[in-house]
Amino acid sequence: MRILIVIALGVLLSACTGTVTPDTSSSEGVTCVDPRPQVCTMEYNPVCVVLSDGSSKLYSSPCNACADDAVKNYLPGACLVEKQIRSKW
């Protein structure tokens, strides 16, 4: 019984190590690829995304950005408008 539990735990933990490799070939930033992430860690690594309607939005991390189906691609760092607003404070 213990061996079965250890094997099951090993299988579950190995499923947590999968990573999504972004497509960096786009000239407009990093393109989100399928399959999209379903669970992301709580990290702060801001990215500026381009949504499917052409607008931009700030996300806390690349994983959170690509988890949203409306996101086409992203650039590292805050959006330009966001940076301009913060510099005025």
Beta strands, then each sheet from edge to edge (+ up, - down):
strand 1: 30-31
strand 2: 47-51
strand 3: 56-59
strand 4: 71-76
sheet 1: 1+ 4- 2+ 3-
end
